[in-house]
């Protein structure tokens, strides 16, 4: 196997069907294939590139967001998802996180291997129709960015973005250095302005109108020491 091309990391639950899939990938791909449980705290190995393949059938939204954040923090990590139901499902997932490739439940194994090799070589793997829909989606968001969004303040936009990462009220308060009571007040105002009733509805609204939430990279939590300065 070619260690220089990196590894494929399959994020899924372990079962006989999964093992058959893994055995097939071992035979067809010119690089190592590893498996990790969805909630496992995987640490990067000595590899120039890691292609993470998320099993949409066995990973919940919060766990997908955790891998989204990890990919933003790790250099050389590429995210893809498989077992997506259809193109509508792919659009939904792509609007929430940065994926370079998508595979559907109906995709035959040889096509999946072809797509994985394409991703390993540094290219995208998705259909033209899906790319077209995503371009249209992001164009609408770009237009929205040039006009007020339902009267939301900058702080309210920041909080609604954090909701999309699965952050709790306590975690949001820690990130913004405010009290949980203040966070709850902001959430009440956000729900009222965008006419939703709960966090899930707010996250769905944000994805349609604001785009994928940015990973919480570079923020300090309360009581954490400041980052070292480089003198600039």
N, C-alpha and C positions, 0 to 999 in steps of 0.2 A: 504493500500500500504506500501511497505517496504522502508522507507526513508533511512535506513542504507545502502542499495545497491546503493544509489545515484539517479540520475535522467537521463532521456533521453531528450535531447534538440533537437527539430526538427527545422532546419533552412530552411525556405521555405516561399513562399508567401501564403497569406490566400485566399482560395477559397473553394467552397462546397466540391470538391473532397478531398482536404486536410483535411477538417473537418471530413469527413467520415473515413479517414485513422487514424486521431488522436483518434477518438472515439474507433476505433478497438484496437489501441495500449493501450488505457486506460483500456480496458476490459481484454487484454491478458497479459500485463506485470505486474510484481510484483514490480513496482516502479513508481514514478510520471513521467508524460510526459508534457513538456512545449514546447511552440512554440515561435519562435522569427523571425522577418523579417531578410533577409540576411544582410542588411547593418546596422542593429541595433547595438548599443554599449552595448552589453550584459555584465553585471557584474556577477562574480561568486557568487553563493549562498552558504549557509551553508550546503555543501554536500561533502562527502568524494570522490565522483566520479561523473563526468559528461560525459555522452556519447553524443557527438555532431553528429547528423545525417544530413549531407549536401545534399540538393536536387539538383542534377546535372542539372535538367531541368530548374531550376529557379535561379541559382547562376552563375555569370560570373567568369572568371578565377582570376581576381584581388581580388574579394571578397573571393574566396576559399583560396587564399594566405594569406589574412588577418586572416582567421580562423586558417590557418596553423601556423602563427606566434603566435596567441593567445594561441594555444595549447602548443607551445613550452615554453611559459612564465608561463602558469598555471599548477600547479601540480594537478594530478588526472583528467586530461581532455583527453579523447580518441576521435579520429576522425574516422568517417565512412562516406561513400557516398552511396546514393541510386538513382535510376532512371538512372543508367548508361546504355548506349545503348547495349554494348556487351563487350567481353573480351578485344578486341583491345582498346576500350574506357577506360577500367579499367587500362590497362597498361599505357596509356597516362597520366591518372590522377595520378597513383601511382608513375610515374617517376618524378612528379612535387611536390608531397607532401606526408607526412607520414600518411597513413591511416591504421587502424587496421582491417577494414572490408569494403566490397563492396557488393552492392545489385543491381541487374539488373531490368530493366523495366518489364521483363517477369517473375520475381520471384513472386510466390503466397504469399499472406499475411501470412499464417501459417509459411512458410519458413523464411520470414523476421523476424517474432517474434522469431523463434528459433535462428536465427543469432544474434538478438539483445540481447537475454538472454545469449548467448555464449560470446558476447563482454562485457556485464555487469560483467560476471564472470571472466574477465581478459584474455580471449583467442582471437586469431585471427579468422576472418570469411572470408575466400576466398577459391576458389577451388584449388585443387592440381595443375591443369594445369596452373592457373594464378600464383601460387607461383613458379612453375618451370620457367615460363617465366621471372618473376622478378629476380629470382636467376641468370639466364643467363644474364639478363640485367646488374645487378650490378657486375657480374664477368667481363663483358666486360669493364665496367667503371673502375674497379680496375686495369685491365691491362693497360688501357689508362693513369691511374694516374702515372705509372712508366715510361712513355715516354713523351717527349715534346708534347704539344697540339698546333699544328699549329703555333708555335713560340710565343704564347701569354705570356706576362710577368705576374708576380705575381699580379701587380696592374690591368692589363687588365682582368685577371681571376676574381679578386675581383669585378670589375665593371660588368662583364657579369653575375655573380651570383646575383648581386643586380637587374639587369634587370628582372630576373626571379621572384622577389618579387613584381614587379609592380612599383618600385621606379622611380620617375621622375629624370631628370637631376639635378634639384635643390636639391632634397632629397639625391641623390648620392653625390653631392658636399658637402652638410652639413655633411654627414656621414664620408667622407674622408678628410674633412677640406681642400678642394681645390676649385678653381673657376669653374663655369659652363663651361667656355671656355676650361679649362683643361679636363673636363669630355667629352665635345664634341670632342676634339682631340683624346682622348682615344677611343671613340666610332668609330670614322672614321678609326682608325688603326685596331680595332677589326673587323669591317665589312670587311675591305680589306683582312685581314689575313684569315678569315674563309669563305670568298666569299659569303657574304649575303648582302642584300640591306636595311634592316630595323630591328627594334627592335624585332618584332615578329619572324622573321626568325632567328635572333640571339638567342632568348630564346629557340626556337625549336632545334636549333643546340646544344645549351648547354645541353639540357635535354638528347639528344641522346649521347653526348660525355662526359659530366661532371657530370650528375646526378641532383638530386633535389637541388635547391638553398637553402643554409642554412638560417634559420630565422635570421633577424638582431637583435639579442639579445645581450645586454651588450655593444653596441656601444653608445658613447655619441654624441649628436649633438653639433654643434657650439654654444657657449655661455651657455651651460649647465654646472652646477658645477660638479667637479670630484666626483666619487663615494667614499664613506667613506672607509677608510682602516681599516682592522682588525688587523694591526700590523705585518703581515707576509710579 
